[in-house]
Each structure stands twice: as structure tokens, then as C-alpha cells.
Amino acid sequence: MAPEFTNSNGCPVPDAFATQRVGKHGPLLLQDFNLIDSLAHFDRERIPERVVHAKGSGAYGVFEVTDDITDICGAAFLDTVGKKTKVFTRFSTVGGEMGSADTARDPRGFATKFYTEEGNLDLVYNNTPIFFIRDPSKFPHFIHTQKRNPQTHLKDANMFWDYLTSNQESVHQVMILFSDRGTPASYREMNGYSGHTYKWSNKRGDWHYVQVHFISDQGIRTLNNEEAGELSGSNPDVAQEDLFKNIAKGNGPSWTCYIQTMTPEQAKNAPFSVFDLTKVWPHKDYPLRRFGKFQLNENPKNYFAEVEQAAFSPAHTVPYMEPSADPVLQSRLFSYADTHRHRLGTNYTQIPVNCPVTGRVFNPHMRDGAMTVNGNLGEHPNYLATSHPIEFKNFNLQEDQEVWQGAACPFHWKAEEGDFIQPRELYKVLGRYPNQQAHLAHNIAVHVQAADAHIQDRVFEMFGKVDSRLGEAIKKETLQLSPRKL
């Protein structure tokens, strides 16, 4: 039976295109609720796009525990080998707008929501194991330089490279971005990394610093600069199309999940800070340990309802998983939930894609607000009332494990010589693969040719600190593409 057409109030509408007028050709009447209902909703059907990660794709799937890591983490969803948990994953570019190309040279977001029996766990990751910053106050500045010039409203190579060469701790991430790894061929063929350090503890109270890796079972496939540019014109939605079609035909992608762990003592002796988002943990020193696998096997029924309204935050966590003192992570704990309240409203967790599966959300002081649709806890008092007993679940909190001492002081984690050690090693690794060092220099030169000469010189100098051959290769090709006037 076909559905009956109604207005938003549920009242049947006999003709969707009829409007109330004075005579056949006279003016419209303000009393025509059906018309105003339709136009008013249309005027408001776009919510603010994400300030970063605006364009994305998503799907549902299942996570399964493959290996016992209860010695590391006491979270309930990890307590039994073979245990399964529903997940929702959203992939995205970072700096582009909703209509931007999937093949842009840009990091990729890789966020997964685990609907666990202890509440929702959001693992909000990227496809690179590091990032451009380690001082959270730099984030708005950095993102603005990767977006549009406020006067011309155009992408601006001067802004882009002026910031990066002025904050050279970013060089490690910039090298990954401008290698071919900076343009994944699809969302299915890229990895996900926590980047940040987290703290996980077991039920005995033992704890470790942890980093998480999602390794693509499809392997890694990338595009070179010219392939990515061609696709941005011919099929800017290529990653969305690839993900949706593969899941629709039963070829859903999967990732094997690993952790790296570090004891507090190891962290003290490491040659870098575990709270430094610009550094990787070498696998030879901190080997990967498998713990699970997840596969995406179900496309959303409605993109807006499920993908656009999906709200992830690293503050959405479960017992035995906590953030570390990584300052960028600490700032994200506030920023992510705050932007959801701005975009989606204070009750964003009541949107179905964000609802915990437990049905046990009970916080009587958090009531009311726009779009409250869960019953609002009915007649229960809107405070913790002693006349209405409630239970509290106890678990081993990670208390008294990290003791901090020192004055409250401003600290700017400025670039230093040690920031070039890992990029130097990365350049050596690229040399093991055909043409990858040349591609890195080419990709940078193609982009930096649009910058002013004095900023180009700073780019050559910065990459020269990584390896003199890299600085010279970028300079040679840049000047070939954009010769300077004598």
C-alpha cells in the first residue's frame, strides 16, 4: 500500500503542488500552512557543515575480538575472543568543503563508533600515524592556512607554506602528505591510526600507554599526483562511490586491529615524548599486537541521517580506556563534543546513529533542550534525588598512576633538531621503493610553485634539513615549473 502524503503535522494533503490564492492568479495567502511548512523546512534543511572533515562517507559493520588482550585492557567488549560488537565508521577528507574532491591531497579521517554494552566508544583516527601539530593552540591557525584566503576566497600556497615552514615540527607529517600516501586510491585501501597516545588498564589496575593501528586487509593503494588530479575532475566522489558499491555487492572492506604498548618506565626512557603527536613509535621497539578485526557490511539507508549526523568524539569512551596527557588529545576531548552541540544541538546523542545500544542512559540533571525525543526521563526529578535510589558501577579507575608537579605556566613546544630524525628515516624508507623519493619532490614542487619566491626558499631550506638531496630536488623542479625573473 502506498504511503499517504501529509504535511509535517501528519495532516493529509490532497495536492502537493496546489497553493492557496485569491482567485486563480491572485496573491498567495499567508494561511497556506502546507506551502509555508514546505518552504520553511527547505530553508533550514542544511545544518552547518563540519569545520574540518566536512566531506565523508560511512557504513556499518561488525568488530570481532580475535586475540586476548585482557592483560592490557579490561573493557567489556574485549573480554572474550570471538565476541562481536556493532560499529559505524565514517571516512573523510580534512580540509575540504562538502563538495570537494575525494582525491585531494589531504589526510583522511577514519572514525569508528563501537556500540558496546558499556556505552559508545569512539576511536577518532586518521590515515596517518602522526599529525602537523603538538601544541593545541596551533590547530585553528593551521586549519585556516589549509582552507581559503579570507580576501580572495581561494586556496593560497603562500598561506599553506608560510605556516608549515614557520612551524617545522610539521615536516614529518608534510612528508607523508606529499608522498603518494597523501592521496589514497580509496577508503578501503588505507590504514587508520590513533596517532595520539592513550592509557588502557586491566582489571587489576595495571596500565600501559597504547597506540592503535587499523591495518587494511585490502592492502594500501595510492594515486600519484596526476592520477589524483584527473579523478578530481572526472569523478570527485570516487571514494564514496567505491565504498558504497563494494559494500552493496557484498565486498565490504575489513581491517585488522593492533595495539602498540609502552610501560611508564619505557616511556620515561624513550628518545621522544609519548605525548608528541609528530612522532611514531618504532615497531622494532614497540611491536604490533593483534586484538581484533572489523568489517563494514551495511550501507546507510539515508546519508544525512546516518553519515552527516554521526557525531564522534575521543571523549566518548568506556571503562578502562582513558586519554593520556597528550595536549592535542586533551583539547579534542572538549572540541569535538562542543562542535556537535553547535552543529546538531545539545541532544545530539539522541540521534539514532549516535544512541548507545544499551538503552541505559540515565543522567537526570541533563534534561530538556531542543529536540528532546527520548521521553526526557518522564516524572523523575531533574537532580540526583536521595528519595530515588540509583546504582553506580565500580571499576578500577586509573588513579594515582601519573603524578604531575610544577608551576602553571605557558609552554610552546617549539621545533627542534630532533624533529628531523624520523623524517630523515622516512626519506630513507621511501628510497627502498621505485620512484617514491622522486614523487615526493615532484608533489611538493607542483604545489609550492604557486608560492612567492621567499616562501619557496624557506620550503627548500626546511626539506634540506631532512636531506640535502630532497631540498635540492624540490628546488630544481620548482624552478623548472616556475622560473624566476632575473
Stockholm file with secondary structure:
# STOCKHOLM 1.0

chainA/1-486         MAPEFTNSNGCPVPDAFATQRVGKHGPLLLQDFNLIDSLAHFDRERIPERVVHAKGSGAYGVFEVTDDITDICGAAFLDTVGKKTKVFTRFSTVGGEMGSADTARDPRGFATKFYTEEGNLDLVYNNTPIFFIRDPSKFPHFIHTQKRNPQTHLKDANMFWDYLTSNQESVHQVMILFSDRGTPASYREMNGYSGHTYKWSNKRGDWHYVQVHFISDQGIRTLNNEEAGELSGSNPDVAQEDLFKNIAKGNGPSWTCYIQTMTPEQAKNAPFSVFDLTKVWPHKDYPLRRFGKFQLNENPKNYFAEVEQAAFSPAHTVPYMEPSADPVLQSRLFSYADTHRHRLGTNYTQIPVNCPVTGRVFNPHMRDGAMTVNGNLGEHPNYLATSHPIEFKNFNLQEDQEVWQGAACPFHWKAEEGDFIQPRELYKVLGRYPNQQAHLAHNIAVHVQAADAHIQDRVFEMFGKVDSRLGEAIKKETLQLSPRKL
#=GR chainA/1-486 SS CCCCCBCTTSCBCSCTTCCCBSTTTSCBCTTCHHHHHHHHHHHTCCCCCCSSSCSEEEEEEEEEECSCCTTTCCCGGGSSTTCEEEEEEEEEESSSCTTSCTTSSSCEEEEEEEEETTEEEEEEEESSSSCSCSSGGGHHHHHHHHSBCTTTCSBCHHHHHHHHHHSGGGHHHHHHHHSGGGSBSCSTTCCEECCSCEEEECTTSCEEEEEEEEEETTCCCBCCHHHHHHHHHHCTTHHHHHHHHHHHTTCCCEEEEEEEEECHHHHHHSSSCTTCTTCCCCTTTSCCEEEEEEEEEECCSCHIIIIITCCCCTTCCCTTEEECSCHHHHHHHHHHHHHHHHHTCTTGGGSGGGSCTTCCCCCTTSCCCTTCCSCTTTTSCSSCCTTSCCCCCCCCCCCSSSCCCSCCCCCCCCCCGGGGHHHHHHHHHHTTSTTHHHHHHHHHHHHHTTSCHHHHHHHHHHHHHHCHHHHHHHHHHHHHHSCCCC
#=GC SS_cons         CCCCCBCTTSCBCSCTTCCCBSTTTSCBCTTCHHHHHHHHHHHTCCCCCCSSSCSEEEEEEEEEECSCCTTTCCCGGGSSTTCEEEEEEEEEESSSCTTSCTTSSSCEEEEEEEEETTEEEEEEEESSSSCSCSSGGGHHHHHHHHSBCTTTCSBCHHHHHHHHHHSGGGHHHHHHHHSGGGSBSCSTTCCEECCSCEEEECTTSCEEEEEEEEEETTCCCBCCHHHHHHHHHHCTTHHHHHHHHHHHTTCCCEEEEEEEEECHHHHHHSSSCTTCTTCCCCTTTSCCEEEEEEEEEECCSCHIIIIITCCCCTTCCCTTEEECSCHHHHHHHHHHHHHHHHHTCTTGGGSGGGSCTTCCCCCTTSCCCTTCCSCTTTTSCSSCCTTSCCCCCCCCCCCSSSCCCSCCCCCCCCCCGGGGHHHHHHHHHHTTSTTHHHHHHHHHHHHHTTSCHHHHHHHHHHHHHHCHHHHHHHHHHHHHHSCCCC
//
